[in-house]
Amino acid sequence: MADHIGQRIATRRRARRMTQADLAREAHVSLAMIKACERGVRTPGPSTLEAIASALAVDASRLDPACRATTRRVHASLPSISAAIAGYEYAMGPSPRPLPQLRADLHTAVGWRLAAQYGLIATRAPELLADTLACLHTAAGVRREDAARLVVTAARTADAVAYKFGAHDLSARLIDVMRWAAVQVDDPAVHATVAYVRAETFLAARAHRVGQIALEQALDAAPAPGGELSTATRGALHMRTAVVAARAADPDAAYAHLREARRLAEGLREGIYLGTAFGPSSIRIHEVALSVSLGRDHIGHALNVAREWRPGDELPAERRSGFWIEVARAQLWSGDPDGAFESLKAARSQAPQHVREHPWAREDIEKIRRLKRADATELTHYAEWIGAV
């Protein structure tokens, strides 16, 4: 494994146009350590790996999928995230960072969210929340609306770790912060984005029918398709409503919303719009999600999509890994545990921390192990990594 970690470190370093000396300096470790790690002579310990990952601006799990430091770091950060929003309605003093700096820092954090780099988010989320809230409370005029947008973005970024790591009460509170800040923004696209994220609350509670109603009401208030942004925002909301309707066992509504999302995606390039991926590739992924959500009678379509199409780099890593997790479930239901395991390995290669925290991936690997006792070694290693044993 050491040489694989070293190769990943070297690849990331070169992609960032850093020398080994640059990396050693940024990570505060010796040049000899960097050279030894990249040659595969030494395996970095947890603290060294975290330092190197931070210098490379990636999550440690991207360098070593077996690394558990991210999980520890995220759980350790949750109380600080909670404290940062405990009194979000109250002014606590000026922000130490000006609004342009906050905007730039949040742009970076959104990139972490889309790449499933949860450890980096966990480290920065408390101060981003505190500083954006302070900025909002002291801003006036047009700057106040800009600051409110940043609060929405900061809360959504923090919600990525809260929701994915099972802190659903904290996730719901962060969504409340988003809704509170969005009221101060005169932009229907922002409100539609908040409604998109709020669907997590209904999914976590398995309150699918009321979630469908809430999303359909949000669609009524969403901006009419005009430019790229309004079209993508509305399309993404239809896309999410389709999945929630499928979970609510309403296939007619689910397919109707997906058809509308596909229509809106025509002529749009796949891209990130107000922090949400939307476009033709996202529609293909949601075709699979819809089929799996509707259950066994619909999985044939999911398998057909997976045979004909693969998600590419135009999609965020988290969405690519989600595709393979959904495909794995369809394959397992169709009696193909070998294919399901290959899909779970593909998911892990895209966004390891996303897979590790996904309940379906854990459930499915447990079932595959029961079905494939003769090939237990590799499965056991995967199960140990994901925490299923």
Sequence and secondary structure as in RCSB ss.txt:
>XXXX:A:sequence
MADHIGQRIATRRRARRMTQADLAREAHVSLAMIKACERGVRTPGPSTLEAIASALAVDASRLDPACRATTRRVH
ASLPSISAAIAGYEYAMGPSPRPLPQLRADLHTAVGWRLAAQYGLIATRAPELLADTLACLHTAAGVRREDAARL
VVTAARTADAVAYKFGAHDLSARLIDVMRWAAVQVDDPAVHATVAYVRAETFLAARAHRVGQIALEQALDAAPAP
GGELSTATRGALHMRTAVVAARAADPDAAYAHLREARRLAEGLREGIYLGTAFGPSSIRIHEVALSVSLGRDHIG
HALNVAREWRPGDELPAERRSGFWIEVARAQLWSGDPDGAFESLKAARSQAPQHVREHPWAREDIEKIRRLKRAD
ATELTHYAEWIGAV
>XXXX:A:secstr
 HHHHHHHHHHHHHHTT  HHHHHHHHTS HHHHHHHHHTS    HHHHHHHHHHTTS HHHH TT  HHHHHHH
HHHHHHHHHTTTTTS  S  SS HHHHHHHHHHHHHHHHTT HHHHHHHHHHHHHHHHHHHHH  THHHHHHHHH
HHHHHHHHHHHHHHTT HHHHHHHHHHHHHHHTT   HHHHHHHHHHHHHHHHHHT HHHHHHHHHHHHHHS  S
 SHHHHHHHHHHHHHHHHHHHHTT HHHHHHHHHHHHHHHTT  SEEETTEEESHHHHHHHHHHHHHHH GGGHH
HHHHHHHH    TTS HHHHHHHHHHHHHHHHHTT HHHHHHHHHHHHHH HHHHHT HHHHHHHHHHHHH GGG
HHHHHHHHHHHT  
